[in-house]
Amino acid sequence: MNELSDYKKTAYCGWTRNTKDLCESSSGGIFYCLAKKILEKGGYVVGAVYSDDFRSVEHIISREIEDVKRMRGSKYSQSNYADIIDKIEEKCKNGNSVLFSGTPCQCYVVKKNVKSDRLICVDLICNGMQDRRVLESEISRLEVNASARITDYSMRYKKDHLHLPIYMHAKFENGVQYEEQLYKSVFGKIYGARLALQKSCYSCKFKGISRLGDITIGDYRGFRVLGNKEINKYGASTIIVNTEIGNKLLDGIKGDLDLFQAASIRGVIFSNNRIVISGIRPSNKRIEKFWDVFNEKGIEESVGLSEKYLSRWGNIIHRILDRLLLIKYMIIRRI
């Protein structure tokens, strides 16, 4: 059966016209536009933020714009969201609209527990969530190196406002600032090597064209869109509208966006294959060795294993296998 035949989806590439908001968002600023629209209507927004010490990630619910600003930006770390479900249900029962933003598996749990047409879900194109211990160790390492407490941290910092290359950026109480290309940083090398993901992320059952969110958003990885227009150098998002609710929500912010409809869902999948496949899983032996070193010697020693996996030839082999997985997926599902 052709997976596309059951779903009338529309895919776009787009970005906010507000340059300041665009530069402060991970990709094209779409989540922030959606969230502001919900707030304007008196609703609530749920999203992931760093804890006060930046050692963990948690979901919060708020109708304050300053909280929504903290929700911007990819965290790449496992989030604690179990405590937020009852709060979402309470707001919905009281007649409030709630916009929930999270990974597909998080959307599944929230929608399973909250049965309300006032709940709107935005699911993220996800590359997997890293184990909480890695972020905690990385923040501790950075603070030791800076001899000060961290006061701000971003894994999707836009250096010179540019979308690429991706940078991490940290600020400390003593005025020290540190930045480095994400996938050359300690945290980024481990994440890129996929050695410390949650076990379920290696074979995510929520990958596919059939999505749990009303809208799906994530990085747009192509360089041009329909009409051969170059994408904005400050960032662009893939947007997939999955439901009528999602369509109405997107219609409400179109005036704030530069939006270009994709020629087909197929093209969008090829520009970001994490929509439908989980990617290559390292061997059990390699994962076990990583955790043995991490637990015994710490994060700096364990990153050496990631560097071997991300060598030039390792990257080439990884990309080839990744593309073969995508082709296999599309053939099997006749996409």
DRENKOL-404472 format. One record per residue (C-alpha): x, z, y; residue in one letter. Coordinates in steps of 0.05 Angstrom, whole numbers, padded with zeros to 5 digits, always signed. Each point is the difference from the previous one (the first is absolute). Layout:
<atoms>
XZYa/...
</atoms>
This chain:
<atoms>
+00000+00000+00000m/+00025-00016+00069n/+00009+00067+00037e/-00014-00032+00067l/-00069-00025-00021s/-00032+00070+00005d/+00023+00016+00069y/-00014-00033+00067k/+00062+00023+00036k/+00031-00022+00065t/+00074+00009+00014a/+00034+00000+00068y/+00067+00009+00033c/-00006+00039+00065g/+00028+00049+00050w/-00024+00041+00059t/+00006-00031+00070r/+00023+00067+00027n/+00075-00006-00003t/+00013+00075+00006k/-00046+00016-00058d/+00030-00058-00040l/+00071+00027+00009c/-00021+00070-00021e/-00034-00024-00065s/+00032-00019-00066s/-00027-00071-00002s/-00053-00031+00045g/-00036+00062+00025g/-00064-00015-00037i/-00012+00071-00026f/+00006+00028+00071y/-00050-00050+00027c/-00050+00016-00056l/+00010+00075+00010a/-00011-00004+00076k/-00065-00037-00012k/-00025+00055-00047i/+00019+00053+00051l/-00037-00038+00055e/-00063+00006-00043k/+00009+00074-00009g/+00027-00004-00071g/+00059+00031-00035y/+00065-00030-00026v/+00039+00023-00062v/+00073-00020-00009g/+00068+00023-00023a/+00046+00040+00047v/+00065+00037-00008y/-00001+00075-00004s/+00029+00038+00059d/+00069+00003-00034d/-00005-00073-00024f/+00015+00022-00072r/-00067-00021-00027s/-00059-00047+00014v/-00073+00020+00002e/-00067-00030+00019h/-00038+00029+00059i/-00068-00014+00030i/-00009-00004+00075s/-00036-00032+00058r/+00060+00011+00047e/+00040-00062+00021i/+00066+00040-00002e/-00012+00016-00074d/-00015-00073-00014v/+00066-00020+00032k/+00035+00046-00051r/-00036-00038-00056m/+00034-00065+00020r/+00061-00023-00038g/+00015-00005-00074s/+00025+00064-00032k/+00019-00025-00070y/-00008+00070-00028s/-00053+00033-00043q/-00054+00029+00043s/-00042+00063-00011n/-00072-00020+00012y/-00040+00042-00050a/-00021+00051+00053d/-00029-00053+00046i/-00054-00026-00047i/-00050+00057+00013d/+00010-00009+00075k/-00015-00074-00004i/-00063+00014-00040e/-00022+00052+00051e/+00009-00047+00059k/-00038-00056-00036c/-00058+00047-00018k/-00004+00020+00073n/-00011-00072+00020g/+00071-00017+00022n/+00036-00064-00017s/+00068+00012-00033v/+00057-00050-00004l/+00047+00016-00058f/+00068-00034-00003s/+00042+00007-00063g/+00028-00033-00062t/-00048-00033-00049p/+00004+00058-00049c/-00017+00049+00057q/-00059-00043+00021c/-00024+00001-00072y/+00000+00076-00003v/-00033+00008+00068v/-00055-00051-00015k/-00012+00032-00069k/-00012+00068+00032n/-00034-00020+00065v/-00062-00041-00009k/-00020-00021+00069s/-00011-00065+00038d/+00033+00035+00060r/+00067-00001-00035l/+00043-00061+00017i/+00064-00010-00039c/+00063-00038+00021v/+00046-00009-00059d/+00074-00015+00010l/+00041-00053-00035i/+00045+00049-00036c/+00069-00005-00030n/-00005+00068-00033g/+00006+00071+00024m/+00067+00036-00006q/+00003+00070-00030d/-00008+00056+00052r/+00068+00030-00019r/+00037-00060+00027v/-00028+00006+00071l/+00011+00075+00000e/+00073-00009-00021s/+00012-00056+00050e/-00026+00041+00059i/+00044+00059-00021s/+00060-00047-00005r/-00012-00030+00069l/-00007+00069+00031e/+00065+00024-00030v/+00036-00062+00026n/-00030+00009+00070a/+00009+00076+00000s/-00070+00005+00029a/-00074+00000-00018r/-00034-00067-00003i/-00054-00013+00052t/-00021-00071-00014d/+00007-00047-00059y/-00022-00072-00014s/+00011-00046-00059m/-00027-00060+00037r/+00036+00004+00067y/+00000-00066+00038k/+00070-00004+00030k/-00003-00040+00065d/-00075-00004-00017h/+00014-00052-00055l/-00039+00001-00066h/+00062-00019-00040l/+00047+00026-00024p/-00034+00066-00017i/+00034+00062+00026y/-00007+00075-00012m/+00009+00045+00061h/+00008+00075+00008a/+00005+00046+00060k/+00026+00072+00001f/-00007+00062+00043e/+00071-00006+00027n/-00013-00070+00027g/+00034-00037-00057v/-00034-00064-00022q/+00015-00038-00064y/-00024-00069-00022e/+00018-00046-00057e/-00031-00060-00035q/-00051+00031-00048l/+00026-00033-00063y/+00071+00020+00017k/-00020+00073+00010s/+00001+00052-00055v/-00075+00005-00005f/-00009-00076+00005g/+00050-00016-00054k/-00035+00045-00049i/-00068-00028+00019y/+00025-00072-00005g/+00028+00013-00069a/-00068+00029-00022r/+00035+00057-00036l/-00043+00058+00026a/-00071-00027+00004l/-00059+00037-00028q/-00008-00020-00073k/-00067-00033+00011s/+00030-00046+00054c/+00042-00038-00051y/-00063-00029-00031s/-00053+00010+00054c/-00070-00014-00026k/-00026-00012+00070f/+00040-00063+00013k/-00039-00065+00005g/-00047-00042+00041i/-00057+00049-00014s/+00013+00055+00052r/-00028+00069+00011l/+00003-00002+00076g/-00049-00033+00047d/+00062-00029+00033i/+00070-00008-00029t/+00060+00000+00047i/+00075-00005-00006g/+00062-00038+00022d/-00006-00075+00011y/+00064-00028-00029r/-00007-00074+00016g/+00032-00031+00062f/-00058-00046+00019r/-00075+00001-00006v/-00056-00051-00002l/+00013-00052+00054g/+00075+00009-00009n/+00001+00055+00053k/+00060+00048-00001e/-00019+00072-00011i/+00013+00053+00052n/+00072+00025-00003k/-00024+00070+00015y/-00042+00003-00064g/-00057-00030-00038a/-00049+00024-00053s/-00034-00029-00060t/-00075+00015+00005i/-00048-00011-00058i/-00074+00012+00012v/-00032+00023-00065n/-00071+00021+00019t/-00053-00011+00053e/+00016+00069+00028i/+00072-00022+00008g/-00022-00065+00032n/-00042+00036+00052k/+00057+00048+00016l/+00050-00057+00009l/-00050-00038+00044d/-00002+00060+00046g/+00075-00005+00015i/+00011-00075+00000k/+00002-00001+00075g/+00062+00045-00003d/+00038-00044-00050l/+00035-00065-00009d/-00031-00019-00066l/+00012-00060-00045f/-00040-00014-00062q/+00042-00015-00062a/-00012-00066-00036a/-00011+00038-00065s/+00008+00067-00035i/+00052-00033-00043r/+00046-00011+00058g/-00007+00072+00022v/+00018+00024-00070i/+00063-00042+00001f/+00020+00029+00068s/-00008+00071-00026n/-00003+00004-00076n/-00009+00076+00000r/-00074-00014+00010i/-00004-00018-00074v/+00062+00023-00037i/+00039+00066-00004s/+00069-00030-00003g/+00057+00010-00049i/+00007+00069-00032r/+00071+00025-00012p/+00015+00022-00071s/-00018+00071-00022n/+00074+00013-00010k/+00016-00019+00071r/-00057+00042+00028i/+00019+00061-00042e/+00073-00006+00021k/-00021-00003+00073f/-00040+00065-00006w/+00055+00034-00039d/+00050-00015+00055v/-00051+00016+00056f/-00016+00068-00030n/+00071+00019-00017e/+00040-00029+00059k/-00049-00017+00054g/-00027-00061+00036i/+00067-00028+00026e/+00030-00004-00070e/-00064-00030-00030s/-00002-00057+00051v/+00061-00031-00033g/-00045-00020-00059l/-00047-00035+00049s/+00058-00039+00030e/+00018-00028-00068k/-00071-00021-00012y/-00003-00033+00069l/+00065-00039-00007s/+00000-00073+00021r/-00012-00025-00071w/-00048+00057-00014g/-00042-00022+00060n/+00000-00073-00022i/-00022+00017-00071i/-00052+00048+00027h/-00030-00054+00045r/-00002-00052-00056i/-00035+00048-00048l/-00047+00021+00055d/-00020-00071+00014r/-00010-00014-00075l/-00046+00060-00004l/-00041-00028+00057l/-00005-00070-00031i/-00021+00031-00066k/-00054+00040+00035y/-00028-00060+00036m/+00000-00044-00062i/-00035+00052-00042i/-00053+00011+00053r/-00005-00073+00018r/+00011+00014+00074i/
</atoms>
